[in-house]
Amino acid sequence: MNTERLKEKEGTAALTPYRTILASKKVDLACKCVFDRVLALLLIIFFSPLLLFFVIWIRLDSPGSVFYRQERITQYGRKFKIYKFRTMVADADKKGSLVTVGNDSRITRVGSLIRKYRLDEIPQLFNVLAGDMSFVGVRPEVERYTNCYTEEMKATLLLPAGITSPASIAYKDEDMLMEHYTSLGMTADEAYLQKVLPDKMRYNLEYIRTFSFWNDLRIMVQTVIKVVK
């Protein structure tokens, strides 16, 4: 995706309303930026023993790197490397779809547990600290999927990608939903692009329309509650 091209489209009918909304939220955006960096640093320090524990556990459980790194798209179409704990076998991207489906055979023993509680997302604290991601924002997609965005969907790239969002909460059981669609004869990519992504975008675009720093805090609390439940 061309970053400059997205920046230049200030006059398009699809993006203009979203740009206008965000332009009126400068204080909220500044608070969001400072909050993200400070909290990310504090959580990295707090979770450092847990990080070390998972590094050792994943290393002992299966061969391969401890961390999973994949190129994703963030604000204005910029590419970055997202960090997660590896929950699948080494080179899983080469052995199947870019999205997981139900009880995917590529998921490791440790991976099935930490995915359930979203503990594989903890390394993304480093992405937040680096400024590539935010705690709350649209989940970053691979370029293959962002290239399929409609003009309005590109409004979700006006803010940094996030660890959690209303769409993430609503689709906490996305793997099982994908399994349902593939059981009907669709490929994983077809199911995601035709069924899952369009509906997730309804949540994502509404998040942009109602953006505020306080709303971000509310979404973070909702995420914690969902994970605990």
Buried (B, 14 or more C-beta within 10 A) or exposed (E): BEBEEBEEBEEBEEBEEBBEBBEEBEEBBEBBBEBBBEBBEEBBEEBEEEBEEBBEBBBEBBEBEBBBEEEBBBBBBBBBEBBBBBBBBBEBEEEBBBBBBBEBEBBBEBBEBBBEEBBBBBBBBBBBBEBBBBBBBBBBBBEEBBEBBEEBBBBBBBBBBBBBBBBBBBBBEBBEBBBEBBEEEBEBBEBBBEBBBEEBBEBBBEBBEEBBBEBBBEBBEBBEEBBEE
